[in-house]
Amino acid sequence: MRVHAFDVGKVLPLPVPLPHPLPHPHPFIGRGEVSLRNAFQDKIQFARRLRRDATPAEEKAWDLLRNRRMLGLKFRRQHPICGFVADFFCHRLRLVLEIDGSYHHQPHQVTYDQRRTAILEAHGYRVLRIANEDVSKATLLRLLSPLSSLRGEGDRG
């Protein structure tokens, strides 16, 4: 289902195809109707909670990425995108940066992460994953330096 800006706030009867094939609980599914505006607001509230309750590795990464500290690239933290919340997002590079803890090694989470990555890539985003223990300035520089040459000149995004 393609959603346009003018569809936000429109109430759609169920069944509504999910924007991606991932089964995930949503508070509006099963109540007879889905409000796109409410679903988006829920995602925003969830992102705010994730920002507030960041892991130590996410805090370390944010300290390295914030305020264009890494190669002059602007990153957003816990940014809603394609129905997901990315740990870090760089609009200029169309890059999603995920910081993965040990939870991401569990079989069901590996499958979820693979499908999520496939969906984001299908929308034209590049996804990089870093293990918690690998978060460092050197690692981020090594991963981001080759990509930073891809950015558009004059793009402040």
C-alpha positions in Angstrom: 0.0 0.0 0.0 1.4 3.4 -1.0 0.8 6.1 1.5 0.9 9.8 0.4 1.2 12.8 2.6 -2.5 13.6 2.2 -3.4 10.2 3.6 -2.1 11.0 7.1 -5.0 11.2 9.5 -7.2 9.3 7.2 -8.9 6.3 8.9 -8.6 3.1 7.0 -10.8 0.0 7.6 -9.1 -3.3 8.3 -7.7 -5.4 6.8 -4.9 -3.0 6.0 -1.8 -4.4 4.4 1.2 -3.6 6.5 3.8 -1.4 4.8 6.2 -4.4 5.2 5.9 -8.1 5.7 7.2 -8.2 9.3 4.7 -9.4 11.9 4.9 -7.0 14.8 2.4 -6.0 17.4 0.7 -2.7 16.8 -1.8 -1.2 19.2 -4.3 -0.3 16.5 -4.3 -3.6 14.6 -7.4 -5.7 15.5 -9.5 -2.7 16.7 -11.5 -2.4 13.5 -9.6 0.6 12.0 -6.1 2.0 11.7 -5.3 5.6 12.0 -2.1 6.4 10.2 -1.6 9.6 12.2 -1.9 7.7 15.5 0.4 5.0 14.3 3.0 7.6 13.4 2.6 9.4 16.7 3.1 6.0 18.5 6.4 5.6 16.5 7.5 9.1 17.6 6.8 8.3 21.2 8.6 5.0 21.0 11.7 6.8 19.4 11.7 9.3 22.3 11.6 6.5 24.8 14.5 4.8 23.1 16.5 8.1 23.1 15.9 8.4 26.9 16.8 4.8 27.6 19.8 4.4 25.4 22.3 1.6 26.0 25.9 2.6 26.9 27.1 1.6 23.4 24.4 3.9 21.8 25.4 6.7 24.1 29.1 6.3 23.1 28.1 6.2 19.4 26.0 9.3 19.8 28.8 11.1 21.5 31.0 10.4 18.5 28.3 11.1 15.8 26.4 14.1 17.2 26.9 17.7 16.0 28.6 16.6 12.7 31.6 15.3 14.7 32.2 12.4 12.4 33.4 13.5 8.9 31.0 16.5 9.0 28.0 14.1 8.6 24.7 14.9 10.3 23.2 11.9 12.1 19.8 11.7 13.8 19.3 9.4 16.8 16.5 6.9 17.1 14.9 8.1 13.9 11.6 6.6 12.6 12.0 5.4 9.0 10.0 3.0 6.9 7.9 1.9 9.9 11.0 1.2 12.0 13.1 3.2 14.4 16.8 3.3 13.3 19.4 3.7 16.0 21.2 6.4 13.9 20.3 7.8 10.5 22.2 10.0 8.0 19.9 11.5 5.4 22.7 12.6 3.2 24.1 9.1 2.8 20.7 7.4 3.1 22.4 5.4 5.8 20.9 3.5 8.7 23.5 2.7 11.4 22.4 0.0 13.9 24.2 -0.7 17.2 23.6 -4.4 18.0 23.9 -6.0 21.4 23.9 -9.7 22.2 20.1 -9.8 21.8 20.7 -9.5 18.1 22.4 -12.9 18.0 19.2 -14.8 19.0 17.8 -16.7 16.0 14.4 -14.9 15.9 16.1 -11.5 16.1 18.6 -12.4 13.4 15.7 -13.3 11.1 13.9 -10.1 12.0 17.0 -8.0 11.5 17.6 -9.6 8.1 14.1 -8.9 6.9 14.2 -5.4 8.3 17.5 -4.7 6.5 16.0 -6.1 3.2 13.0 -3.7 3.5 15.2 -0.7 4.2 17.5 -1.6 1.3 14.5 -2.1 -1.0 13.7 1.6 -0.1 17.2 2.7 -1.1 18.8 2.9 2.3 22.2 1.4 3.2 22.3 -0.5 6.5 25.4 -0.9 8.6 25.5 -2.9 11.8 28.1 -2.6 14.6 28.3 -4.8 17.6 28.2 -3.0 21.0 31.8 -3.9 21.8 33.0 -2.5 18.4 31.7 1.0 18.9 34.7 3.3 18.7 35.9 6.3 16.7 38.3 4.2 14.7 35.5 1.7 13.7 33.1 4.5 12.8 35.8 6.2 10.7 36.7 3.0 9.0 33.0 2.3 8.0 32.0 5.9 7.2 35.0 7.2 5.4 34.4 5.3 2.1 30.8 6.4 2.2 31.4 10.1 2.9 32.7 10.6 -0.6 29.2 9.6 -1.9 27.5 12.6 -0.4 26.2 15.3 -2.6 28.0 18.6 -2.7 26.2 21.4 -0.9 23.9 19.0 0.7 23.4 19.9 4.4 21.1 17.0 5.2 
